Amino acid sequence: MTSHSPTGEPHGEVGTAWSTPRGGPPRPTAQDSRADGVLFAGVLMLCSGVLAVLQGIAALAEDDVYARVGSYVYELDLTGWGWIHLVLGVLAAATGAALLKGMTWARFTGIFLAALSLVTQFLFLPYEPLWSIVVMAIDVFVIWSLVTWQERAARGTAGQ
């Protein structure tokens, strides 16, 4: 008696249940979840960019918003920090919007801006510690999701 194991594609009702749910979209694959991560990174960059613009405006308009720091190695007046956050925020928001549109160039720009934001928030840590730690965590996620992004053509789906 020989044992035969099934080969080839499954057929009938059982086969269709595994490939796509009845009446629904196809099941997500690992590549789809990576693409979702890029979309989420784009949303995070867009939102954190807008918040960085507001953070910069607050530092420029009213120096009493942030705590006064005594002696600090990377000391910069709040007006300087305000301009840094304002410019980085505008660039991050624009890059986040480009990521949402699927622009390939935004991947490398997003990695660079998120890394720059991470360093900037580390240097801004004494002024607003909790906020800086949260933004640093967001920047790490954005970098991770953009570094693991695979191009659509490499996944075999339709081009842009």
C-alpha positions in Angstrom: 0.0 0.0 0.0 1.5 3.3 -1.0 0.6 6.6 0.5 -0.2 9.5 -1.8 0.1 13.0 -0.6 -1.9 15.7 -2.4 0.0 17.9 -4.8 -0.9 21.0 -6.7 -3.4 23.7 -5.9 -6.4 22.9 -3.8 -9.7 22.8 -5.6 -13.4 23.4 -4.8 -14.8 25.0 -1.7 -11.9 24.1 0.6 -9.3 25.6 -1.8 -11.2 28.9 -2.1 -11.6 29.2 1.7 -7.9 29.2 2.1 -7.0 31.7 -0.7 -9.7 34.4 -0.3 -12.6 34.7 2.1 -16.0 34.3 0.4 -17.1 37.7 -0.7 -14.2 39.5 0.9 -10.8 40.9 0.1 -7.8 38.6 -0.1 -6.0 37.8 3.1 -3.1 40.1 3.9 0.4 38.8 3.3 3.6 39.8 5.0 4.3 42.3 2.1 0.9 43.9 2.6 1.5 44.4 6.3 4.8 46.1 5.4 3.0 48.4 3.0 0.5 49.1 5.8 3.5 50.0 8.0 4.7 52.5 5.5 1.2 54.1 5.3 1.2 54.2 9.1 4.7 55.8 9.1 3.4 58.4 6.6 0.5 59.2 8.9 2.8 59.4 11.9 5.3 61.7 10.0 2.4 63.9 8.9 1.0 64.2 12.4 4.3 64.5 14.2 5.4 67.1 11.6 2.3 69.2 12.3 2.9 68.8 16.1 6.6 69.8 15.6 5.4 73.0 13.8 3.2 73.8 16.8 6.0 73.0 19.2 8.3 75.4 17.2 5.6 78.1 17.2 5.2 77.7 21.0 9.0 78.1 21.5 9.1 81.1 19.2 6.1 82.9 20.6 6.2 82.3 24.3 9.4 81.3 26.1 7.4 80.5 29.2 5.9 77.3 27.7 9.1 75.3 28.3 11.0 74.8 31.5 14.1 76.8 32.1 17.2 74.6 31.9 20.3 75.6 33.9 23.7 74.6 32.6 23.4 72.2 29.6 26.0 71.0 27.2 23.9 71.5 24.1 22.3 74.7 25.4 20.5 76.7 22.7 18.0 79.5 23.4 14.4 78.6 22.9 14.1 80.8 19.8 16.8 78.7 18.1 15.0 75.5 19.2 11.7 76.9 17.9 13.2 77.5 14.4 14.7 74.0 14.4 11.4 72.4 15.3 9.5 74.6 12.9 11.7 73.7 9.9 11.9 70.0 10.7 8.1 69.9 11.3 7.3 71.4 7.9 9.7 69.0 6.1 8.4 66.0 8.1 4.8 66.8 7.3 5.6 67.3 3.6 7.5 64.0 3.5 4.6 62.2 5.4 2.2 63.5 2.8 4.5 62.2 0.0 4.7 58.8 1.7 0.9 58.6 1.7 0.9 59.4 -2.0 3.4 56.5 -2.6 6.4 58.6 -3.7 9.5 56.5 -3.7 11.9 59.4 -2.9 10.0 60.0 0.3 11.3 56.7 1.8 14.9 57.9 2.0 13.9 61.4 2.9 11.7 60.1 5.7 14.5 57.9 7.1 16.8 60.9 7.1 14.3 63.3 8.7 13.2 60.8 11.3 16.9 60.2 12.3 17.4 63.9 12.4 14.3 64.4 14.5 15.5 61.6 16.8 18.8 63.4 17.5 17.0 66.8 17.8 14.5 65.4 20.4 17.4 63.8 22.3 19.1 67.2 22.5 15.8 68.8 23.5 15.2 66.3 26.2 15.9 68.6 29.2 13.3 71.1 28.0 10.4 68.7 27.5 11.4 65.1 28.6 8.1 63.2 28.3 7.2 64.7 24.9 10.8 64.1 23.6 10.7 60.4 24.6 7.4 59.9 22.9 8.6 61.6 19.7 11.8 59.6 19.8 9.8 56.3 20.0 7.7 57.4 17.0 10.9 58.3 15.1 12.3 54.8 15.7 9.1 53.2 14.4 9.1 55.4 11.3 12.7 54.5 10.6 12.1 50.8 11.1 9.0 50.7 8.8 10.7 52.7 6.1 13.8 50.6 6.2 11.8 47.4 5.8 9.7 48.7 3.0 10.0 46.7 -0.2 9.3 48.3 -3.6 6.0 47.4 -5.2 7.7 46.1 -8.3 9.8 43.6 -6.2 6.5 42.2 -4.8 5.1 41.6 -8.2 2.1 43.9 -8.0 1.1 46.6 -10.4 3.3 49.7 -10.7 2.5 53.1 -9.4 
